[in-house]
């Protein structure tokens, strides 16, 4: 929530890049604007540096598993449920029973995104295309709320092209509520915002999100130790 309120720094990484960047919040009277490198590939793992950092989790103790929300590449279907087959955007891992249950469905996100762009009940021009083709990428969650990005996708609502380049960050509060773009660091994270040009990275698509509760974040040894667990090349799941 602090990131949404622009009162905590945003951490992110982009596709094909191991570097983790930070963007300072502007919600503090004396906060300096700007961004920088929070961790390099060598900071994450000096022995086996990752080629692409594809998930971030920097909270929790060393002996506690709080990486309990994740998204899978392709956002697969789940069928054993009363509602029938639905694609799952985010899973919730139950560490007690060692099972994963759906946390957020693609259809709910698609309806909320359709509502953001076109109004109405959420079953408009891009709903069915998002349900079929959208792949949720970077995520942060708090209860039912999700702050997320998606893989680049080209849509054609009403015959007019609509492209999401993967650099958008959406806020989702629950089914039936329209999504909105994150406003952080003095700008809106929408399609117009140039991620690659602004931060000097090699890709527009954001594939990892996290937050640190300060406006001038600096890597700590504990944070780097946590990040070492999340090099995408050594992870079975993507996020």
Secondary structure, 3 states (H helix, E strand, C coil): CCCCCCCCEEEEEECCCCCEEEECCCCCCCCCCCEEEEECHHHHCCCCCCCCECCCCCCCCCCCCCCCEECCCCCCEECCCCCCCEEEEEEEEECCCCEEEEEEEHHHHHHHHHHHHHCCCCCCCCHHHHHHHCCEEEEEEECCEEEEEECCEEEEECCEEEEECCCCCEEECCCCCCCEECEECCEECCCCCCHHHHHCCCCCCEEEEEEECCCCCCCCHHHHHHHHHHEHHHCCCCC
